[in-house]
């Protein structure tokens, strides 16, 4: 289990989300091991595909580190959104709930999908998600565009993140001649 206060120095009251700083809540939020493990399992399929060539122990350690970072960042972002975003209108929440019900079908399916016990809990979750999205939108709107030089420098410093394994593209043409027989032609190069 990780406490937010374990992550941030006691005298620090600012956390950086990308290039944007946001004040932290003074209340500690527990991050349970199960939350981190859920994030590991959520990331695992695409992570293993992207880093298939890495040593398994190293890959697993990095996956765990990234999962911890994701969960911590999510907690901080939610806290900031709750503090800085105005209340969401009940009509907006109801509209989102109606759309969810239309997508999922039965009310029980909506509850199961979002791990909610009732409409009140689901509405609180919807309101939080709307606030988080609004906060993300605000961050993007105020974040400065990187210069071409900054983009080049970042690329030069992180080239390994932009590499992918060799790829082979194979194609063939299938044609139907007047005889009705199918034939396969080699690809045209």
BAVO-594362 format. One record per residue: residue in one letter; x, y, z of N, C-alpha, C in turn. Coordinates in steps of 0.05 Angstrom, whole numbers, plus 5000, padded with zeros to 4 digits. Last residue first. Example, Ala and Ser with C-alpha at 12.3 -4.5 7.8 and 13.67 -1.06 7.14 Angstrom:
BEGIN
S525749555142527349795143525850015157A526448865156524649105156526449345156
//
This chain:
BEGIN
X511448903841513349063856514249293840X505748533854507048703834508948883850X505447873880505148163883506748313861X503047333837504947443856504647753858X496247123836498447253822500447353843X491946583834493446773852495846873836X485446483809488246453807489646653825X479346143802480846333817483846273814X475246063745477245953764478646183778X472046283708470846253734472846133754X473846403659473246113664471946073691X475246923662472646853650471946563654X478246963727478346983698475646893687X479347323782477547123772477447163742X485047393826483447473803481647243794X488447643878486747423871484947523848X494947823896492547893881491047633875X498247923958497847773934495247853921X503148154004500648183990500547993966X506348324065505948124043503248174031X511148654099508448684087508248494064X514548624158514348514131511448544122X518648984202515948914193516148814164X522749004260522448984231519648894224X520249414316521649184303521249174273X521350104326519649874325521149654311X522850684364523650464347521650244348X521851074399520651114373521450894354X524750994444521850984447520450994420X529951094429529150814433526150784436X530451654428530151504403529151224407X530552084465528851854470528451674445X533652504448534152404475532652144481X531452614398534352534400534952404427X526252784414526652544397529552444400X527553254441526253034455526652774440X529753554399531353484422530153254437X525253604365527653464356529353374379X521853894400521053634390523453474381X524854364407524254194430523353914421X524854554353527354484367526854304391X519554664346520754464329523354364342X516454754411517754854386518854624371X510054554436512954534435514054644409X505155004460505954824439509054794439X503455034530504655144506505354934485X497254904559499954804554501054924529X491955054561493955244571496855154567X489154624539488754894528490955094537X490754204572491554204544491354484531X488154364619491154324618492154344590X482854344604484054604613487054584611X482253794594481853994572483154264579X482953604645484853534624484653724601X478353824668481053904678483153844657X474353554640474553844638477253944647X475453034658475753094630475953394626X474353094713477053014704477453094675X468853204710470753404721473553344712X466952724689466552974674468553184684X468452374730469552344704469252594687X465152574772468052574774469352554747X460052464750460852734756463852764758X460351894748460052054723460952344728X460651784802462751704785462751864759X455751984820458152094831460552024813X452351634791452351924785454852064796X453551154816454151184788454151474780X451351254867454251204864455151244835X445951314852447451534865450451494863X444550814830444651054813446251284826X448950314859446350434854446750684836X453950074860451749934874449050044866X458649954807457050134823454749984836X462249784766462549694794461149884813X461049874714462450094729462850024758X458549394699460649514682462349714698X454449354738456649154737459049274721X451149784725452349764752454749574751X449749634673451149884677452549874704X446949164683449449144667451149404670X442649354711444449174725447149154710X439949624670441149774692443149614707X441149374603439849354630441449514650X444749734560442249574561441049594589X449150034549449549784563446949614564X447450484520449650324510449750054523X443250684551442750614524444950434512X446050794598443950584599443350494570X449351204579450550954589448450734589X445451594568447051484547448451224555X443651694621441851594601443351464578X448351914643447251664653445351534633X448752384613450852184611449851914621X444052634632444352574603446552364599X445252694686442952524678443152444648X449453064683449952794694447752604685X446753504662449053384647449553104657X443153604703442153534676444353394660X446453764745445053504747443953414720X452654044725449754064727448453784729X458354014765457153934740454153944744X462154534797460254314798459054264770X468654704772465954774782464254524782X475054464789472854474769470154524783X478754404830478854644812476554664793X477953954862478454214874478054444855X477153544825475053594845475353874857X482053574798479553624784477353694804X485653424838485853684827483253764813X484052894846483953084868483953364857X485152684795482352684805482152884828X490652744793488952884773486152894783X492252394834492852684836491052844817X490351904814489452004840489852314841X493451874767490551874765489351994791X498651844788497852074771494852104769X498251344813498751584829497851834813X497351014769495351024790495751284807X502051104739499451164728497351194749X506050924775506051204766503251274755X504750384777504650554801504450844794X505750244724503050214735502750384760X511150324719509350494703506550474714X512949914755513550204760511650384745X510949464728510049524755510549824762X513949494681511049494680509849574707X519149434701518349694689515349714687X518848904720519449124739518549394727X517848634672515848624693516348854713X522548734643520048824632517848834654X526248484676526448774672523848884662X524547954669524648074696524748384694X524947874611522347864626522447994654X528248344570528548124589526048114607X524848544510526148604535526348354553X521848434466524648364465526148404491X516748634476517048344475520048264475X514349134484516949074495517548774496X509349124460511249334453514049274462X506948674484507248684455509348894447X506848834537508348594529508848584499X503349274533506049304542507849074533X498449074517499849244499502849284507X497548724564497448634536498948814517X498349064613500048834605499848754576X494949454632497049534614498449294600X491549164665490349324644492449394623X495048944702493548764684492248924660X496749414727498749234714497249064694X491949594748493249754727495349584712X491249194787489249234765490349384742X495649314819495549054805493449064782X494049804840496449784824496449524807X489649644869489349844848491749834829X491949284906490049174886489549374863X494749624939496249444922494449334899X491750284943491950004951493549844930X493250874965493250734940493750444946X489851355003491151095002490950974974X491152025008489451824994490951564993X491052545054492552325042490452135030X489353225044488652965055490152745040X490653665017492153625041491453355053X491553614946489753614969491453554994X496154024910495253774920493253804943X496054444853496154414882495054144890X499854314795497254334807497554294837X503254504735503254444764500454474775X504954214674503054384689503154304718X507553864643508754124646507154314663X505553314679506753394654508153664659X504153544736502753374717503653454690X507453594796507453664768506053454752X504953854857505753624841505653704812X506154214916505654224887506653964874X507854224966504954244963504254264933X512753935008511954004981508954014979X514253745056514154035053513154125026X514253185049512353315067512153615063X514652954982515953055006513953205023X510552434960511152714958512552804984X509851904975510851964948511852254947X507451885023509951735020511351814994X502752145015504752285030507452145029X499751744991500651974975502852124989X501951105008500451345016501551564999X501050454985502550704983500850924992X501749775000500050005000501850255000
//
